């Protein structure tokens, strides 16, 4: 009976990290065919502040969700202007998992995200504006209430205002009361706006 050739052993994590772990080697691994090699590279690039551009470029074309997740984590750790721009790009993605992961990443970078928040809240796409409000949900920044008040005072889209007023009911103060009343008057025929604004006013009154 013929002997069967043994199956090759699965590569170990050391095999997947066999390229040099300096910046050129990691950038090469980031483009490797093997997703495990790409994942290791994306993780190890957190030690290289100049890697943000390559990570953002890879994120645009990455098809393996586990690699995309590590790229997002590394971009969050780097947190520079290029990394933040890459995260905000994800708000326009049709991939809901990628978009939601980017929102969670941005919540961890309040000071870095703050300079682009006003631009996001005025984006031409109402969906992007809604996602920007979602970022504000856990963004520990002193201007969160100010941004939400501006949204409900100025945004023409009812769904954007509805998302903002929901959050304002959790973080709002007496400062928001006049704008909440104005919102009710502006969307007098929108039952949900009336309900959410009344709830926000009640919560603020209760302290």
N, C-alpha and C positions, 0 to 999 in steps of 0.2 A: 504494500500500500504506500502510495506516495506521501511524503511528509508535507504537512501544510506549513507554509511560511507564516511565522507569527505576525500578527498585526502590529504596526508601529505604535509605540507608546505615545499617548497624548502629550503634547508639549507642556512643559511646566512653566510657571510664571517666570522663572529665570530665563528660559528659552525666549519668551516673548520680550524680554528686556535685554537681549544680547547685544543690541547696538549701543554705541557709546551714549552715556547719559548726559553728555554736554548738550548745549542748545542745538547745534547742527544735527547730532544723532537723534535727539528727541523729535526734531522737526521732520526728519526722515521717517521715523517710526509713526508719526502722526498721519502719514500718508500711506502706511503699509496696507496690504490687502487683508491682513488678519485683524479683525476687530479687537481681539484681546491685546495685540501690540499697540493699537491706536489708543485703547483705554489706558494702558500703562503710561504711554507717552503723555496723554492729556493730564493724567494725575501728576506725573513728575515735572511737567512744565510749570507747575505752581511755584517752583523755585526760581523761575526765570521771568522777571518783570517785563522783558521785551517780547514775551511770547503772545501777548494778547491778540495782535493782528492775525497771526497764524491760526490761533484757536478760533477766532471769529470767522475767518475764511473757511476753516474746516467745518464749523458748525453749519454753515450754509448748505453744505453738500453731504453732510453725514447722514447715513441711512440706518445706523444701528442705534436704537434708543439708549442702550447702556453707555455707549460712547458719548452721545450727546449729553447725557446726564453728568458725566464726569467733566466734560468740557464746561458745562454751566457752573459746576462747583468750582473749577479752577478759575474761571472768569470772575466768580464772586470773590474768591480769595485774592486775586490780583487787584480788582476793583478800580482800575485806572479808567481814564476817559474812553479809551478804545473798548475796554471790556464793557463799560456801561452802555456805550453805543450799540455794541453787539447784542446785549441783553434787550435793549429797547426795540431793536429790529425784530426780535422774536414775537413782539406783540402783534405783528402783522402776519404771522405765520398761520397757515391753514391747519397746521398740526396742533391740535388742542393740548396734547401732552407736553409738547415743547413750549407752547405758549404759557401754560400754567406753571411749568417748572421755571421759566424765566421770571414770571411774576413773583414766585416765591423767592427767587434769588435776589430780585431787586428790593424786596422788603428788607433784606439784610444789609442794605447799603444806603441808609437814609441820607447821609451827608453827600455821598457820591451821586445819588439819583436826584437830589433836590435841584441842582442846576438845570436839569432837563425836564422837570415835572411840569412847569408852566407851559412849555412847548407841547408836551404830550397832551395836556388838558385842553389845548386849543387845536389839536390835530384835525385835519379835514375829515378823517374817518371817525364816525361816532363810536364804532367798536373799539378803536384804539383809545378813545377818551374813556370809555367804560372800563377797559383794562387798566388804564392809568388810575382810575378811582379804586379799582381792586388792589392796586399796589399800595395805595394810601391806607388801606384797612389795617395793616400792621406796621406801617412806616413810622417809626418813632422819630418824628421831626416836629419842631415847634410850630411849623406853618401848616400843618395838616388841616386844622379847622379853617384857616384863612383860605386855603385852596378850595375846600368844599363849599364854603360860602360863596366864593366867586363862581363856582360851577353852577350852583342852583340859582344864582342871580343872573347869569349871562348865557348859559348854554341853551340853545334853542331846541335841543332834542329831548323829548320826554323821557326816554329810557336812560339817558345819561343822568338827567336830573333825579330820576327815581333811584338809581344806584347811589348817587351822592347823598340824597336825603336819608336813605337807609343808614349809611355810615355816620352821617351827621347826628342822627338820633343817639348814637353811641358815644360820640366824642364832643358833641356840641356844648356850648355854654350860652349864657344870656346874650352874648354877642351875636349869636345866630338867629335870635328870635325875630327881628324885623324882616330878615331875608326869607325866613320860613313863611311868614305871613304873606310876603310879596309873591312867593312861589305859589301859594294856594290861590292867590288872585290871578296869577298868570295862567295856571292850568286848572281853572275852575271846573272844567268838564271832564277832568281825569280823576276817576274815583281812587285809583291807587295813590296818586300824588296827595290827594286830600287825606287819605288814611295815614300815609307815611309821615306827612308833615305834622299832622295832629299828634301822632305817636311821638315824634321827635320833640314837639313842644311840651308834651306831657312829661317826658323823661327829663328835659331840661328844668322844668318847673319843680320836679321832685328832687333835683340836685344830683 
